[in-house]
């Protein structure tokens, strides 16, 4: 079943291909959902978290956990909403640093998967190239 969001942005920030079949890319995306890493930045320890949702009913997004396993519920094409959150960890409290939201469309093209990325808004320090690097890293 195709899972397409009817309000997917018309202006795409980045278009590229992954040299992986569609089902493998779906598995990579599913593994990345609700993961986090802690990195040391200039301001201190920063927690980077990834939350992923998938299009449902052409008008909304569902948490990926609802449709697991994805390979049985998605075919041909899928739209995702990816939320990259950064939080500064201090001994006293956690401070939100940035939130970047992207739309990702993946399309089955046989041995490769075509990917389209569009950033929602202009705020935040992460761009489409950063998301591409994360996606390629998750699939290797």
Residue pairs with C-beta under 8 A, 6 or more apart in sequence:
1 73
1 74
1 75
2 74
2 75
2 76
2 77
2 78
3 54
3 55
3 56
3 73
3 74
3 77
3 78
3 79
4 55
4 58
4 77
4 78
4 79
4 105
5 55
5 58
5 59
5 61
5 79
5 81
5 103
6 58
6 59
7 59
8 79
8 103
8 105
8 118
9 103
9 118
9 120
11 118
12 116
12 117
12 118
13 117
13 118
13 119
13 127
13 128
14 115
14 116
14 117
14 128
14 129
14 131
14 132
15 114
15 115
15 116
15 117
16 114
16 115
16 132
17 109
17 112
17 113
17 114
17 115
18 25
18 112
18 113
18 115
18 135
18 136
18 139
19 111
19 112
20 28
20 112
20 113
20 139
21 108
21 110
21 111
21 112
21 113
22 75
22 76
22 106
22 107
22 108
22 109
22 113
23 71
24 113
24 139
25 106
25 113
25 115
25 135
25 139
26 70
26 71
26 74
26 78
26 106
27 70
27 71
28 135
28 138
28 139
29 52
29 64
29 70
29 80
29 104
29 106
29 135
29 138
30 52
30 64
30 68
30 69
30 70
31 138
32 50
32 52
32 134
32 135
32 138
33 50
33 51
33 52
33 64
33 65
34 49
34 50
34 51
34 52
34 64
34 65
35 49
35 50
36 47
36 48
36 49
36 50
37 47
37 48
38 45
38 46
38 47
38 48
38 89
39 45
39 46
39 48
40 46
43 88
43 97
44 88
44 89
44 90
45 88
45 89
46 86
46 87
46 88
46 89
46 97
47 86
47 87
47 89
47 94
48 84
48 85
48 86
49 84
49 85
49 86
49 87
50 82
50 83
50 84
50 85
50 134
51 82
51 83
51 85
52 64
52 80
52 81
52 82
52 83
53 61
53 62
53 63
53 64
53 80
53 81
53 83
54 61
54 62
54 64
54 67
54 70
54 74
54 78
54 79
54 80
54 81
55 61
55 62
55 78
55 79
55 80
55 81
56 62
61 80
61 81
64 70
67 73
67 74
70 78
75 108
76 107
76 108
77 105
77 106
77 107
77 108
78 105
78 106
79 103
79 104
79 105
80 103
80 104
80 105
80 106
81 101
81 102
81 103
81 104
81 120
82 101
82 102
82 103
82 104
82 131
83 99
83 100
83 101
84 98
84 99
84 100
84 101
84 102
84 124
84 126
84 131
85 96
85 98
85 99
86 96
86 97
86 98
86 99
87 94
87 95
87 96
87 97
88 94
88 95
88 96
88 97
98 123
98 124
98 125
98 126
99 124
100 119
100 123
100 124
100 125
100 126
101 119
101 120
101 121
102 117
102 118
102 119
102 120
102 128
102 131
103 117
103 118
103 119
103 120
104 115
104 116
104 117
104 131
104 135
105 115
105 116
106 113
106 114
106 115
106 116
107 113
107 114
107 115
107 116
115 132
115 135
117 128
117 131
117 132
118 128
119 127
119 128
